[in-house]
Every structure is written in structure tokens, then in C-alpha cells.
């Protein structure tokens, strides 16, 4: 399987394609590519029985696609955890390294790495790490872009993308950080947020706001 096909399976997994339909637009924003390219690749994956594609309804992973994606995501995120926790890599720099390492990782090595790291459930950017059997905890699939003005939320996780992680690092945003959504600028403008404990507001681009997932924090946290 080509690296590009694997990237598609991983992003569909990331977007919740194991239990809901995701759109071409979601995939396009997640991978940073043109919508036309998404349509062509989804057709190829559907012909290989890795995704289900219902026109105007959306895209989801088949059982075979889900198994393949979970294995890739598991190995990738275990390496990201190792690089950050043990080798002290900057979060924004781990994705390219893990992308290479995941393809050279046998199931035996992944199990040893998982044991060495004491079975982490989440990677450094908040993504869930599937078990060897493919099981994983549920996560939110609600975008920051979908949050309401005035809502107090937690930044649960970031899509695994080097450009995105670099951008969010420059904004000094991290997983599990709590913020207030101030407003959505019109015409696909940024989402303006105010992190807890800070006086300044931050502009999160339209694209990035569709690559950050949120949870509503406990009411008394604010």
C-alpha cells in the first residue's frame, strides 16, 4: 500500500470514520489537499474494500480499513510518545520521524515499545492509541470550528500533521488546555479564542480550527 493511501486511512480514522460518515471537505482540510484529489483517492480505496463511500452521505472505514488504520495509528503514536517522553523531542517535530519509524515496526517491536512506555492511552497531541487488538477509548469528534461563541471548552486533541502542530506550537496551544471561544470571524475567517489565565486573544485559522477537537470542560472548572 502506498504512503498516500495510508495517510487517507489514518485521517479517516482520526476524523471518526470508524463510527460515523466523514466528508470530502473534512479529509481535504485534514490533509491540506484539493477536494478533487480526495474524490479520486476515495474511489480507489472503495474499490479495494477499505472504505465505504455513499455519494452525498459520506465516507467510513470498512472492517478491513479499520484494522489497517488502527495498526498504523498505533505504531505511529507509540513512536511519537517515545520521541517526546524519552528523547524529549518538540511535539511539532515528531510526526515526520514517526512516519518513517511506523513502517519499519513489526508487531513484536510495537508490543515491546508499548510495554516499555507502560501502555499509554494517548499520544502527546491527544490522539488515542489503539491496543494490539485494535481497541481504543472513545474521543470527541467535535471541531473547534463547531464550538459556539462564548463557550468554554477544552482542546482535547490535534490532528497529526506537522504543519498544524508547528502552527499550534507557535500559538502556544496544547492538548487539554481550556479556552473560551470568543467569536467566529465571517467568510471562513479565524476562530478567536481566549486561553484560560491569559489576557490576550488568539486567532486560530479556519483550517486549523477544523483540525482541533474539543470537549466541553466541567462547569466548575472555569
N, C-alpha and C positions, 0 to 999 in steps of 0.2 A: 504494500500500500504506500502511496506517495505521501510525503510530509504534508502536502496541502490538504489531502483528503483527511489525514489525521487531525489537522488543525480544525477542519469543519466539524468533525465528530466531537472534538473537545469543546468547541464553543457551543454546540447544540446541547451538550451535557451541562455546561456552565449555565446556560440560559434556562435550564429546566426541561429540556426536551425529553427527559425520561418519563415525565408525568403531565406534560401539557404541550400544546402546539406553540411553536415559536415562528416568528415571521421572517421573511427575507430581509426586511429592514433591520430587525434585531441582529441577525447574523452579519449583515453588511456593516453596521455600526461597531459590532464586536470585533470584527477582523480588519476594519478600516479599508474595505474594498468596495468596488462598484456593485450595485444591486444586480446588474446584468450578469456579472461573473458568478454571483451566488446562484442564480437560477440554473445556469449551466452545470455547476458542480452538484447541486442538489439532484438534478436529473440523473447524473452518473451514480451518485450514492443510492438513489432509489432503485436503479437498475441492478445494483449489487445487493439489494435487500438489507441495506444498512440503515436507511431512513424510510419513513412513511411520509409521503407528500400529498396532501389534499389541496388542490387548487382553491385559493381564496380562504382556506381554513387554516393552513399552517403546516409545520414540519415537526416530526417527532422521531425519536430513535426507535428502531426495531429492537427486539431482544438481542440479536447478534450485534447491532450497532452499539447498544448499551454496554454489552460485555466488553467490546473492544475499547470503547471510550473510557470506561471505568479503569481498565488496566493501564491505559496510557496516562490518565489523570493521576492515578495512584503513584506510579513511578515518578512522574514529573514532580509532584508535590512533596513526595518524600525527599527528593534531592533538594528542592527549594528549602525545605525545613532544615536539612543538614547544612546547606551552604550558609544560611542565616544564623542558625543556632550554634553551630560548631565551628564554622570557618569565618563567621562574623562578616559575611557579605552584606552590602547595602541591599535592601529589598528591591530597589529598582534595577539591580544588576543581575539578579539570579535567573531570570527567565531564559535568556539565551544559553546559559550554561546547562540548566536543567533540560532544555530542549534537546541538547546533544546527548546528555547522560541517559535520558529515559530510553533511548533507542539501543543503548548498549547494556541495559539492565535485564538480567534474567529474573525469573520469578523467585529463584533461590536468593539472589542478591537483594531483591526488593524485600523479601521476608527478613533477611539479616539486617537490612537497614532499618526496617520498621521496628525490629526488636531493639536495636541499638538506640533508637530515638525514643524508646518507651511508648510506642504506639500512639503517635499524635493523631488527633481527630481533624485538625485544621492546619493548613499551611500558613506561612507568615502574612499573606494578603487576605486571609479569612476564608479561603476556599476549603471545602470539605475534602478529606482524604478517604477514599473508599478502602474497605478492608480487602484482604486477599480474596474473599468470596464475592466481592462486589457490593457489599452492603455499606451504607453510609447514612449519616444523620440528615434529616431534612433541613434545608436552609431557605431563606427568603428569596423570592424571585421578583421583588418589587424594586423598581429603579428609583434612584434619587430623583430623576426627572418626573416621576409619577407622584412624588410627595406633594402635599398641599401647602400653600403659603401659610406660615405661622406654625407649622407642625414641628414638634421636637422629636428628632429621630436619632437612631444610632447607625453609623456607617458600618454595616455588617461585613462586607467583603468587596474586593475589587476584582474585575476580570483580569485574567492572567495575560497581560500584554505589556511588553517592555516600554513602549511609548507612553501608554497610560500610566504605568507605575512611576515612570520618571516624572511625568507631569504632576501627578498627585503628590509625589515626594517634594517637588518644588513648592507646592501649595502647603506643605507640611500637614497633609491629611493622612490619617492612619486608620486601619480597621478598628472597630469598637469605639471610635471617637463619637461623641454626641454633639449634634449641631441643631440649630434652628433654621428651617427653611424660610428665608425672608421673602423671596419673590421669584417668579419665573419671568425673565425678560421675553418680550414677544418676538415672533418671526425666527424661531429656533435660536434665540439668544441664550446666554448663560443662565444657570440657576444660581441665585445669590444665596449664600448661607452664612451663618454666624456660628463658629465653633464655641462651645461652652468655655467659659473662662477667658475669652478673648474679646477685645473691644472692636476689632476690625472685622469687616465683612469680606468674604471671598467670592469671586466669580468662578463657578465651575462650568466649563464649556458644555454646550448641548450634547456633543458626542460623549464626553466623559461622564456626564450625568446619566447616560444610558449604559454605562459600564461600571457603575457603582450601585450596589444593592443595599437596601436599608431595612432596618427593623424599627418598630416604634418602641422606644425605651419605656421602662417602668415609670408610671406617672410621677412618683415622688422623687425620681432621680434629678428632676430639673431644679 
